[in-house]
Amino acid sequence: MKVAEIRKLSEQELKVKMEEARENHLKLRFQQSTGQLTDHSQLQIARKEIARFETILREREIAAKAEGSEA
């Protein structure tokens, strides 16, 4: 997913997508350890996707905290 698409998601949807991405990464790691993974670049893609989700969640958390301290 692109960052613009991720930003449009609600917090609940974002958490669900992140959980799905983590499960996918785990499956890829198992496939790699058993020698079944043919496209090793998928591991890097999965890690970056998880990082994007975590970054957006953190940005929202910081923004909410900043709004709370201004009021």
C-alpha positions in Angstrom: 0.0 0.0 0.0 1.1 3.5 -0.7 1.4 6.0 2.2 -1.5 8.1 0.9 -3.7 5.1 1.0 -2.6 4.2 4.5 -3.3 7.7 5.8 -6.9 7.4 4.6 -7.5 4.4 6.8 -9.1 4.7 10.2 -7.1 3.7 13.3 -8.9 0.4 13.6 -8.4 -0.5 9.9 -4.7 0.5 10.3 -4.3 -1.9 13.2 -6.0 -4.7 11.3 -3.8 -4.2 8.3 -0.7 -4.1 10.4 -1.6 -7.4 12.1 -2.2 -8.9 8.6 1.2 -7.6 7.5 2.9 -9.1 10.6 1.3 -12.5 10.0 2.4 -12.3 6.4 6.0 -11.5 7.5 5.9 -14.5 9.9 4.8 -16.8 7.1 7.5 -15.6 4.9 10.1 -16.1 7.6 8.9 -19.7 8.0 9.1 -20.3 4.3 12.6 -18.9 4.2 13.7 -21.2 7.0 12.3 -24.3 5.4 13.8 -23.3 2.0 10.4 -22.8 0.3 10.7 -19.1 -0.3 11.7 -18.3 -3.9 11.4 -14.5 -3.9 13.5 -13.3 -0.9 12.7 -9.6 -1.7 9.2 -10.3 -0.2 10.7 -10.3 3.3 12.1 -6.8 2.8 8.8 -5.6 1.3 6.9 -7.0 4.3 9.2 -5.3 6.8 8.9 -2.0 5.1 5.1 -2.3 5.0 5.0 -2.9 8.7 7.2 0.1 9.3 4.9 2.3 7.3 1.9 1.2 9.4 3.8 1.8 12.6 5.0 5.2 11.4 1.5 6.4 10.6 0.2 5.2 13.9 3.0 7.0 15.7 2.4 10.2 13.8 -1.2 10.1 14.8 -0.3 9.5 18.4 2.1 12.4 18.5 -0.5 14.7 16.8 -3.2 13.7 19.3 -0.8 14.4 22.2 0.1 17.8 20.7 -3.6 18.7 20.4 -4.2 17.7 24.0 -1.3 19.8 25.3 -2.4 22.9 23.3 -5.9 22.9 24.8 
